[in-house]
Amino acid sequence: DTMVQRLAEDHTNARKLALGLSTMPNISIDPSVIQTNLVFFEVNASDPANIARRLTDRGVKGGSPNRRWRFVTHADIDGDDIDYALDIIESTLKETTA
């Protein structure tokens, strides 16, 4: 009830995240299906658990030991946080899948 007016911003951030992820190797996502603040995608790497640990160590939470991941945008996440997350995800993927 208290954050209804903020949902549009969360959805915009989710789309921004999905579009950024769609440009990265080893990520499978269709940004056109993102309708809410939930971003589901596949990590096509041999050790997604290791990638998730490294992301968590760098302040990006949401990874999983499985290939299917879910990130969620919410009131504590802004556009700058999405940019940071995309930078960290991209650099971590390059380090771990090269």
Backbone bond lengths (Angstrom), bond angles and torsions (degrees), N, CA, C in turn:
res aa  C-N    CA-C-N  psi(-1)  N-CA   C-N-CA  omega(-1)  CA-C   N-CA-C  phi
1 D - - - 1.443 - - 1.523 113.07 -
2 T 1.342 117.16 -30.16 1.466 119.51 -173.72 1.524 113.36 -88.03
3 M 1.310 118.50 -18.21 1.465 120.44 -175.37 1.522 114.18 -114.82
4 V 1.297 117.74 15.51 1.462 121.09 -175.92 1.521 111.20 -57.53
5 Q 1.324 117.21 -43.50 1.459 120.25 -178.49 1.523 112.26 -66.09
6 R 1.305 117.58 -17.47 1.448 121.94 -178.38 1.525 113.61 -89.97
7 L 1.304 118.07 -11.76 1.458 121.78 -175.90 1.527 112.93 -57.46
8 A 1.305 117.94 -38.21 1.474 120.20 -179.71 1.523 110.46 -59.99
9 E 1.320 117.69 -40.90 1.467 120.48 178.19 1.527 110.78 -66.38
10 D 1.326 117.56 -40.06 1.467 120.77 177.21 1.520 110.95 -61.97
11 H 1.314 116.69 -40.80 1.468 120.50 179.55 1.529 110.75 -67.90
12 T 1.315 117.21 -38.69 1.472 121.04 176.62 1.525 110.05 -62.87
13 N 1.314 117.05 -44.05 1.468 120.27 178.10 1.522 111.63 -63.80
14 A 1.321 117.19 -37.13 1.464 120.79 178.08 1.527 110.47 -64.17
15 R 1.327 116.81 -42.63 1.470 119.70 177.62 1.526 111.06 -63.74
16 K 1.332 116.56 -40.75 1.464 121.02 177.83 1.530 110.18 -61.40
17 L 1.314 116.65 -43.25 1.460 121.05 177.80 1.522 110.65 -62.59
18 A 1.312 117.04 -46.67 1.464 121.17 -179.31 1.523 111.59 -62.16
19 L 1.316 117.67 -42.75 1.465 120.59 178.72 1.527 110.85 -63.35
20 G 1.329 116.89 -42.35 1.465 120.07 177.98 1.514 111.69 -63.98
21 L 1.315 117.35 -43.61 1.462 120.71 179.07 1.525 111.34 -63.19
22 S 1.321 116.83 -33.88 1.473 120.56 -176.63 1.521 112.75 -65.34
23 T 1.330 117.89 -16.06 1.463 120.84 -179.61 1.525 112.23 -91.97
24 M 1.327 116.94 -3.44 1.464 120.26 -173.32 1.515 111.53 -96.51
25 P 1.338 115.45 139.66 1.465 118.41 174.09 1.528 109.42 -66.57
26 N 1.305 115.97 151.46 1.468 123.72 178.94 1.524 113.98 70.93
27 I 1.328 116.90 12.70 1.461 121.85 174.29 1.525 107.57 -120.91
28 S 1.322 115.66 131.03 1.468 121.13 174.99 1.524 108.31 -115.09
29 I 1.325 115.23 117.00 1.454 121.02 179.62 1.524 108.79 -155.70
30 D 1.306 115.15 145.30 1.458 121.59 173.60 1.524 106.98 -112.59
31 P 1.336 117.74 99.52 1.462 120.00 -176.99 1.525 114.27 -58.61
32 S 1.316 117.08 -23.74 1.469 119.40 -177.20 1.526 112.73 -68.53
33 V 1.326 118.02 -16.77 1.466 119.61 -179.30 1.531 112.36 -91.53
34 I 1.322 117.56 -4.20 1.459 120.78 -179.70 1.528 108.10 -76.32
35 Q 1.326 115.92 115.13 1.457 121.55 -177.56 1.529 112.82 -117.37
36 T 1.324 116.89 -15.99 1.465 121.21 -176.61 1.523 109.13 -130.29
37 N 1.306 116.89 -157.90 1.462 121.30 178.36 1.526 111.96 -91.01
38 L 1.315 118.08 9.38 1.465 123.18 177.15 1.516 109.55 -99.28
39 V 1.329 116.29 127.48 1.462 122.08 -178.76 1.527 107.99 -119.72
40 F 1.333 116.22 107.96 1.460 122.16 177.58 1.518 109.01 -101.67
41 F 1.337 116.27 139.31 1.455 120.25 178.35 1.521 109.86 -159.05
42 E 1.332 115.55 168.29 1.462 122.32 179.71 1.525 109.41 -108.64
43 V 1.312 115.63 137.71 1.459 122.33 173.54 1.522 106.45 -104.34
44 N 1.322 116.05 112.17 1.461 122.11 -175.90 1.520 110.06 -96.63
45 A 1.323 115.56 67.51 1.459 122.57 179.77 1.522 107.94 -132.49
46 S 1.315 115.59 159.33 1.459 119.41 -175.75 1.526 113.54 -70.78
47 D 1.325 118.45 -24.16 1.462 120.77 -177.14 1.536 111.18 -137.11
48 P 1.328 117.47 72.98 1.463 119.05 -179.49 1.528 113.34 -61.06
49 A 1.327 118.04 -27.98 1.469 120.41 178.44 1.520 111.11 -63.35
50 N 1.324 117.31 -40.82 1.466 121.77 177.56 1.526 110.68 -64.19
51 I 1.303 116.71 -42.44 1.466 120.80 178.03 1.523 109.63 -62.32
52 A 1.318 117.09 -44.66 1.464 120.94 179.45 1.529 111.24 -60.46
53 R 1.337 117.20 -42.94 1.471 120.38 177.95 1.517 111.43 -61.06
54 R 1.317 116.15 -45.35 1.467 119.93 179.96 1.529 111.51 -63.45
55 L 1.320 116.64 -40.11 1.463 119.65 178.04 1.524 110.49 -63.69
56 T 1.308 117.09 -44.55 1.464 120.82 178.81 1.522 110.52 -59.49
57 D 1.334 116.46 -42.78 1.476 120.90 178.09 1.523 111.28 -60.21
58 R 1.319 116.39 -26.63 1.466 121.66 -178.04 1.527 112.28 -99.98
59 G 1.323 116.96 8.73 1.464 120.49 173.93 1.508 116.38 92.63
60 V 1.328 117.91 9.58 1.466 121.05 178.61 1.524 107.81 -110.29
61 K 1.320 116.07 109.56 1.461 121.10 -177.20 1.517 110.12 -102.78
62 G 1.312 115.60 144.59 1.455 119.61 177.20 1.502 113.41 139.72
63 G 1.321 117.38 -8.68 1.454 120.68 -179.33 1.513 111.67 -73.45
64 S 1.303 114.84 177.54 1.456 121.66 -174.92 1.523 109.05 -150.97
65 P 1.328 118.37 157.17 1.462 119.43 173.04 1.530 111.73 -72.30
66 N 1.310 116.65 -11.84 1.460 122.04 178.81 1.526 110.30 -92.32
67 R 1.311 115.73 168.01 1.464 120.04 179.19 1.521 112.65 -74.58
68 R 1.321 117.70 -28.16 1.470 121.01 -179.78 1.525 108.59 -88.96
69 W 1.330 114.72 122.21 1.459 121.07 -177.96 1.517 109.94 -117.97
70 R 1.336 113.94 159.88 1.455 121.22 176.04 1.523 108.21 -136.97
71 F 1.312 116.37 125.40 1.460 122.17 171.18 1.524 107.08 -113.11
72 V 1.325 115.20 149.69 1.457 120.88 -178.14 1.520 108.93 -129.87
73 T 1.315 116.42 130.65 1.462 120.71 172.64 1.521 107.81 -95.89
74 H 1.336 115.25 146.15 1.465 119.79 -177.18 1.523 109.48 -157.51
75 A 1.312 116.75 -171.91 1.471 122.37 -172.88 1.523 113.65 -59.21
76 D 1.317 117.80 -25.35 1.466 120.77 -179.18 1.524 112.88 -89.78
77 I 1.319 117.61 5.63 1.463 123.45 -178.11 1.527 108.67 -118.65
78 D 1.339 116.49 127.49 1.467 119.10 176.32 1.526 109.73 -120.50
79 G 1.299 116.26 -178.73 1.466 121.41 -177.49 1.520 113.27 -58.63
80 D 1.324 117.31 -37.61 1.466 120.17 177.34 1.527 111.14 -64.94
81 D 1.326 116.61 -36.22 1.466 120.12 176.77 1.523 110.90 -64.68
82 I 1.317 117.04 -37.61 1.469 120.86 177.49 1.528 109.58 -64.45
83 D 1.321 117.36 -44.34 1.471 120.78 177.43 1.521 110.74 -59.27
84 Y 1.330 116.76 -44.94 1.463 121.35 179.08 1.531 110.05 -61.12
85 A 1.324 116.40 -48.14 1.458 120.32 -179.36 1.524 111.41 -59.52
86 L 1.315 117.10 -43.99 1.470 120.03 179.27 1.523 111.49 -62.60
87 D 1.314 117.45 -42.31 1.474 120.49 177.69 1.525 111.03 -61.25
88 I 1.323 116.49 -45.85 1.459 121.10 -178.29 1.525 111.09 -67.58
89 I 1.307 117.43 -42.18 1.465 120.44 178.54 1.515 110.22 -61.66
90 E 1.315 116.23 -46.65 1.469 119.53 -178.58 1.526 111.46 -62.37
91 S 1.315 118.08 -46.46 1.468 119.92 -178.80 1.523 111.12 -67.69
92 T 1.313 117.31 -36.02 1.465 120.07 178.95 1.521 111.01 -68.31
93 L 1.316 117.04 -40.95 1.461 119.94 176.40 1.518 111.44 -61.33
94 K 1.315 116.74 -41.76 1.473 120.10 178.91 1.521 110.99 -62.74
95 E 1.328 116.96 -40.54 1.471 121.09 -179.72 1.527 112.38 -68.55
96 T 1.308 117.78 -36.93 1.447 121.20 -170.87 1.527 114.79 -96.82
97 T 1.312 117.25 -14.46 1.466 119.11 -177.77 1.526 112.31 -116.63
98 A 1.305 116.96 4.61 1.467 119.34 -179.41 1.503 112.53 -76.26
